[in-house]
Amino acid sequence: MLEYLKFSAICYIQGVFEIKVEVNDGIVSYSMLAPFASHKKELSAEKSKVILGAIEEIEINKWRSNYASQDGIYMDGTFWKLDYKVSDKRCRHINGDNVYPDNFDLLVNAFYILSKFEFLEIFEQS
């Protein structure tokens, strides 16, 4: 089971984005830092199951440690880093520079789900 995930990206144009996900007793808490925004939340048990399922679907354990340009040429773009820890395993450190795993969109989707929960909470409180 996931214990910890930290993703950070430094983009030449958009700036710095960072998200940390921690799991304690099946409950997800996360913090997000983006240009002009920062917050920390704890999800309900139901929402925690949804996001943990989305992260598990990614199969990060199959990702290589480094994704970089094969030709050694780097343009201004996005450097990213992912630290990923599951129970009874060592923390994995994965990074890339303008190159991504084939299923990177699943990670982006998991972050979208978190932001969707955030957006829906605004209306639930009204």
C-alpha positions as CSV (number, residue, x, y, z in Angstrom):
1,M,0.0,0.0,0.0
2,L,1.1,3.5,-0.7
3,E,2.7,5.4,2.2
4,Y,4.1,8.5,0.5
5,L,4.2,10.2,-2.9
6,K,5.9,13.5,-3.7
7,F,5.8,14.9,-7.2
8,S,7.5,18.1,-8.1
9,A,7.9,19.8,-11.5
10,I,9.8,22.9,-12.4
11,C,8.6,24.4,-15.7
12,Y,10.4,27.1,-17.5
13,I,7.2,29.0,-18.2
14,Q,4.7,28.0,-15.5
15,G,7.0,27.8,-12.5
16,V,7.0,25.3,-9.7
17,F,4.3,22.7,-8.9
18,E,4.5,20.3,-6.0
19,I,2.1,17.7,-4.5
20,K,2.7,15.5,-1.6
21,V,0.4,12.6,-0.7
22,E,0.6,10.7,2.6
23,V,-1.4,7.7,3.7
24,N,-2.1,6.8,7.3
25,D,-4.5,4.0,8.1
26,G,-6.0,4.2,4.6
27,I,-6.7,7.9,4.8
28,V,-5.0,10.2,2.3
29,S,-3.8,13.7,3.3
30,Y,-2.2,15.8,0.6
31,S,-0.7,19.2,0.2
32,M,-0.4,21.1,-3.1
33,L,1.9,24.0,-4.0
34,A,1.4,25.7,-7.3
35,P,1.9,29.2,-8.6
36,F,-0.5,31.5,-6.7
37,A,-2.0,28.6,-4.6
38,S,-1.1,26.4,-1.7
39,H,-3.2,24.2,0.6
40,K,-3.3,21.0,2.6
41,K,-6.3,18.6,3.0
42,E,-7.3,15.3,4.4
43,L,-9.7,13.2,2.3
44,S,-12.6,11.1,3.6
45,A,-12.3,7.3,3.6
46,E,-14.4,7.1,0.4
47,K,-12.4,9.7,-1.5
48,S,-9.1,8.1,-0.2
49,K,-10.1,4.8,-1.8
50,V,-10.7,6.5,-5.1
51,I,-7.4,8.3,-5.2
52,L,-5.4,5.3,-3.9
53,G,-7.1,3.2,-6.7
54,A,-6.1,5.7,-9.3
55,I,-2.5,5.8,-8.1
56,E,-2.3,2.0,-7.9
57,E,-3.5,1.8,-11.5
58,I,-0.4,3.8,-12.6
59,E,2.0,0.9,-11.7
60,I,4.8,3.3,-10.8
61,N,6.9,0.3,-9.7
62,K,7.3,-0.4,-13.4
63,W,8.7,3.0,-14.3
64,R,12.4,3.5,-14.9
65,S,14.5,5.7,-12.6
66,N,15.4,8.3,-15.2
67,Y,13.6,9.7,-18.2
68,A,15.8,12.0,-20.2
69,S,16.5,13.0,-23.8
70,Q,18.4,10.2,-25.5
71,D,20.3,12.6,-27.8
72,G,21.6,14.7,-24.8
73,I,19.9,17.8,-26.1
74,Y,17.8,19.7,-23.5
75,M,15.5,22.5,-24.3
76,D,13.8,24.8,-21.8
77,G,10.8,22.8,-20.6
78,T,9.9,20.8,-17.6
79,F,12.1,18.9,-15.1
80,W,10.2,16.6,-12.9
81,K,10.8,14.3,-9.9
82,L,8.7,11.7,-8.2
83,D,9.5,10.1,-4.8
84,Y,7.3,7.0,-4.2
85,K,7.2,4.8,-1.1
86,V,5.0,1.7,-0.6
87,S,4.8,-0.5,2.5
88,D,7.9,-2.7,3.1
89,K,9.8,-1.2,0.2
90,R,12.5,1.4,-0.1
91,C,11.5,4.8,-1.4
92,R,11.9,5.1,-5.2
93,H,13.3,8.3,-6.8
94,I,12.3,8.8,-10.4
95,N,13.0,11.9,-12.5
96,G,12.8,13.2,-16.0
97,D,13.6,16.1,-18.2
98,N,11.0,16.7,-20.9
99,V,10.6,12.9,-21.2
100,Y,7.8,10.9,-19.5
101,P,6.8,7.3,-19.0
102,D,4.2,6.1,-21.5
103,N,1.4,6.2,-18.9
104,F,2.3,9.5,-17.3
105,D,-1.2,10.7,-18.2
106,L,-2.5,8.4,-15.4
107,L,-0.5,10.3,-12.8
108,V,-1.8,13.6,-14.2
109,N,-5.3,12.1,-14.0
110,A,-4.8,11.2,-10.3
111,F,-3.8,14.8,-9.6
112,Y,-6.9,15.9,-11.6
113,I,-9.0,13.7,-9.3
114,L,-7.5,15.4,-6.2
115,S,-8.3,18.9,-7.7
116,K,-11.8,17.8,-8.6
117,F,-12.4,16.8,-4.9
118,E,-11.2,20.2,-3.9
119,F,-13.5,21.9,-6.3
120,L,-16.5,19.8,-5.3
121,E,-15.9,20.6,-1.6
122,I,-16.4,24.3,-2.3
123,F,-20.0,23.6,-3.4
124,E,-20.6,21.1,-0.6
125,Q,-19.9,23.8,2.0
126,S,-22.4,26.3,0.4
